[in-house]
Amino acid sequence: MATPSNRSVVTRSGRAVVLRMNHEFDYSSSQSKDDGEEESDDQSLETDDEEYQQAFEFVQPKWHASKRRSLGNSSSSLCSTDESHCSPEAVPPIIYLELGEQVAIVRDEPKANIVLEDDGELKTQVHKFLGLMASRRRLYNPDTNLNPEEPEENENDISVSRLLDLSRSSATGLITPSPKRLTQSPRTPTPTWSSLNLSHRRRPTLEERQTKVFDDMVLQANANSYEEQTPDFLKEPIDLSDLPSRKQVAVICRRHKSSIACLEQHPLFYRFVESLNPRTSINMCHPLAMTYREKNFNDCKVALAKVLFNMFNHAIFHCGLIAPIVWKRGMTTYCKSELEVAASGRRTARILLWENITQPGMLIKPLLHEMCHAAAFVFNRETGHGDNCRRWVYQAKSAMPELPVIEDCQATFKYTCTMCSRCSYGRIEFERDRLRCHHCQFEVGVKLCRKDVICHGTRPDFKITPFKSFVRENYLKLGEEGGSTHSSKMRLLNEEYNKMNAPTG
């Protein structure tokens, strides 16, 4: 495979020359609309998004209809870079996926100091790939599949030691409830209940008061049960190192000022989210929920979605989640999050809501679910419903017990390294050209996965691609100038290959 002379990895003298990558990016903040899909006409939404951009210098990526896919029960990602956003010298960064666990994790840098001599399995695969070792098929030995004969155990003959082992295992399986941690941001006190008229429309009947007491008891019992059933590792503090700065969080918190009052509680009234339930007596609704109960839902659902997003962001996500809301038609789910790694390497998210949502129950739970996915991706680099997403779900239920329980969702895509065969699952469809294995830095395949094949094993993909041809031609030519480790050589080759295939228009 011939390479251009001004970008060649290996010179005629045999010495390796690797060009350095320019990390300066210049891209526009304009946002295009999809063909055949209309975005919300709510001007307040657009104003709030402009405040975000002015406060944080946040640039929304362009979303192209040609690159977008509408998937059934999954989040989607464009993970694409508009050529108009990048200068000819700018090269989109490589996305490294850490594979091997159930859910893939996005990394900015590959794993360093990988030496082939220390990884026998990877060494064998790489040497076969480079032609340094003849590929051989292991002969079948039937004895390897035979287990040594074990004495049959009588069900009625149970020793004392076995009983002790069973008791220990059952004891360790018990979940001991731990005290709740204060994870949400401190709520700013507002004089809502004193300034609003708290007089009921009419005097509550005995049945209404009894129903309110019963609902409070059920809510507390469900909260206690959820706390006891949640494993301790999900109650651990979440890594918040990727949250915006304190100054940016303060600006976002001020944006939530009109929604903070919805978080306040009064013993004689239902909470805001509970008040949105049509079965809740309107005579005992939260004062700020009356508007959404009395008006036609289609006329106020856009404003309600903004209020709910701000409430959740303030009480659960530490006022740090930036995810514009867009209403769309033609969706197969009520709510969907679009997650992307932008050309600058920044992880971004936006939330799509179905225009045909007709009741609050179709809005609250899906919106919270996608906000948890967005937070797990933006803050914790998680591509699916993993432990970090479950931790955000626990934080939501702890901060607001009236919220519905968010169940685990199935992965949509399977990511498999074509060299070391590590695999993981997620809900984002990455571009293969930018995707590399965090361990060995070879290409990662992205395929739709089904529930029945989610636990099947994987093996290396020996199909030759342009990238593999480039690596095979230049890996051994790097010599000492490519470094002494597999990681350093593959990093140089990836950078050069990425620049060779960068858009030039």
Secondary structure, 3 states (H helix, E strand, C coil): CCCCHHHCCECCCCCECCCCCCCCCCCCCCCCCCCCCCCCCCHHHHHHHHHHHHHHCCCCCCCCHHHCCCCCCCCECCCCCCHHHCCCCCCCCCEEEECCCCECEEECCCCCCCCHHHCHHHHHHHHHHHCCCCCCCCCCCHHHHCCCCCCCCCCCCCCHHHHHHHHHHHHHHCCCCCCCCCCCCCCCCCCHHHHCCCCCCCCCCHHHHHHHHHHHHHHHHHHHHHHHHCCHHHHCCCCCCCCCCHHHHHHHHHHCHHHHHHHCCCCCCCCHHHHCCCCCCHHHCCHHHHHHHHCCHHHHHHHHHHHHHHHHHHHCCCCCCCCCEEEECCCCCCEEEEEEECCCCCEEEEEEEECCCCCCHHHHHHHHHHHHHHHHHHCCCECCCCHHHHHHHHHHHHHCCCCCCCCCCCCCEEEEECCCCCEEEECCCCCHHHEEECCCCCEEEEEECCHHHCCCCCCCCCCCCHHHHHHHHHCHHHHHHHCCCHHHHHHHHHHHHHHHCCCCC
